[in-house]
């Protein structure tokens, strides 16, 4: 197992890795809308937060030798299912290969963000 870390995505806020690689698959931890440059949540709307989440995921996937195009499964967590359509608009710009997906509403997300996304993808590492 290979642990993945990049400064281009937020550091883990607990005892976990940003991602791990096992058997040519990368498993990312859930990413939220923390800007790694400032270590703060600057985005307010669901669209802005989803864009930041995608930037964070892109950095982790790239470090792991992968990309959105190699995603096979995502799990998406929304604080409010009323945000589903707006979230989907942004999500769809990144996951054009249409991986399998689960999307659920949860009571609360870390740091009270609106969205969290995790990815399982193929990797070249």
C-alpha positions as CSV (number, residue, x, y, z in Angstrom):
1,X,0.0,0.0,0.0
2,X,1.3,3.5,-0.9
3,X,0.1,6.5,1.0
4,X,-0.4,9.7,-1.0
5,X,0.2,13.2,0.2
6,X,0.3,16.5,-1.7
7,X,0.6,20.1,-0.5
8,X,-1.8,21.1,-3.3
9,X,-4.7,19.6,-1.3
10,X,-5.7,20.2,2.3
11,X,-3.8,18.2,4.8
12,X,-5.7,15.4,6.6
13,X,-7.5,16.8,9.6
14,X,-7.3,13.5,11.4
15,X,-5.5,10.2,11.5
16,X,-5.9,9.3,7.8
17,X,-4.2,9.8,4.4
18,X,-5.3,12.0,1.6
19,X,-5.4,8.8,-0.5
20,X,-3.9,5.3,-0.6
21,X,-3.0,3.1,-3.6
22,X,-3.5,-0.6,-3.5
23,X,-3.5,-3.1,-6.4
24,X,-3.4,-0.3,-9.1
25,X,-6.4,1.5,-7.6
26,X,-6.4,4.8,-5.7
27,X,-8.8,5.4,-2.9
28,X,-9.2,9.1,-2.0
29,X,-10.4,10.3,1.4
30,X,-13.3,12.6,1.2
31,X,-12.4,16.1,0.1
32,X,-14.1,19.2,1.3
33,X,-13.9,22.8,0.2
34,X,-10.7,23.8,2.1
35,X,-8.4,26.0,0.1
36,X,-5.0,24.4,0.7
37,X,-3.2,27.7,0.2
38,X,-5.0,29.4,3.1
39,X,-6.2,26.3,5.0
40,X,-9.7,28.0,5.1
41,X,-13.1,27.5,3.6
42,X,-13.5,30.6,1.4
43,X,-16.3,29.2,-0.9
44,X,-19.8,30.0,0.2
45,X,-22.2,28.5,-2.4
46,X,-22.6,24.9,-3.3
47,X,-21.1,25.6,-6.8
48,X,-18.1,27.3,-5.3
49,X,-17.5,24.6,-2.7
50,X,-17.9,21.9,-5.3
51,X,-15.3,23.6,-7.6
52,X,-12.9,23.7,-4.6
53,X,-13.5,20.1,-3.8
54,X,-12.8,19.2,-7.5
55,X,-9.5,21.1,-7.4
56,X,-8.5,19.3,-4.2
57,X,-9.5,15.9,-5.7
58,X,-7.6,16.7,-8.9
59,X,-4.4,17.4,-7.0
60,X,-4.7,14.2,-5.0
61,X,-5.5,12.1,-8.1
62,X,-2.6,13.6,-10.0
63,X,-0.2,12.9,-7.2
64,X,-1.5,9.3,-7.2
65,X,-0.9,8.9,-11.0
66,X,-4.6,9.1,-11.8
67,X,-7.3,11.6,-13.0
68,X,-11.0,12.1,-13.1
69,X,-11.1,10.1,-16.4
70,X,-9.8,7.0,-14.5
71,X,-12.5,7.2,-11.8
72,X,-14.6,4.1,-11.4
73,X,-16.7,5.1,-8.4
74,X,-17.5,8.3,-6.4
75,X,-19.3,8.8,-3.2
76,X,-20.8,12.2,-2.7
77,X,-22.2,13.7,0.5
78,X,-24.4,16.8,0.5
79,X,-25.6,18.7,3.5
80,X,-28.8,19.5,1.7
81,X,-30.3,17.5,-1.1
82,X,-31.9,20.7,-2.4
83,X,-28.4,21.4,-3.7
84,X,-28.3,18.3,-5.8
85,X,-29.0,20.0,-9.2
86,X,-26.4,22.7,-8.6
87,X,-23.9,20.2,-7.4
88,X,-24.5,17.9,-10.4
89,X,-23.8,20.8,-12.8
90,X,-20.3,21.2,-11.4
91,X,-19.7,17.5,-10.9
92,X,-20.6,16.7,-14.5
93,X,-17.9,19.0,-15.8
94,X,-15.2,16.9,-14.2
95,X,-16.5,13.3,-14.3
96,X,-17.3,13.1,-18.0
97,X,-16.5,9.4,-18.1
98,X,-19.6,8.8,-15.9
99,X,-18.2,6.6,-13.1
100,X,-20.6,4.7,-10.8
101,X,-21.8,7.1,-8.0
102,X,-23.6,7.3,-4.8
103,X,-24.9,10.6,-3.6
104,X,-26.5,11.0,-0.2
105,X,-27.6,13.8,2.1
106,X,-26.1,13.8,5.6
107,X,-26.9,15.7,8.7
108,X,-23.6,17.5,9.1
109,X,-20.2,17.5,7.2
110,X,-16.8,18.4,8.7
111,X,-16.4,22.2,9.3
112,X,-20.1,22.6,8.3
113,X,-19.3,22.5,4.6
114,X,-22.0,21.8,2.0
115,X,-20.3,19.0,0.1
116,X,-17.7,16.2,0.3
117,X,-16.6,13.8,-2.4
118,X,-14.4,10.7,-2.4
119,X,-13.2,8.8,-5.4
120,X,-11.9,5.4,-6.3
121,X,-9.9,5.4,-9.6
122,X,-7.4,3.4,-11.6
123,X,-3.8,4.5,-11.3
124,X,-0.5,4.0,-13.2
125,X,1.5,3.8,-10.0
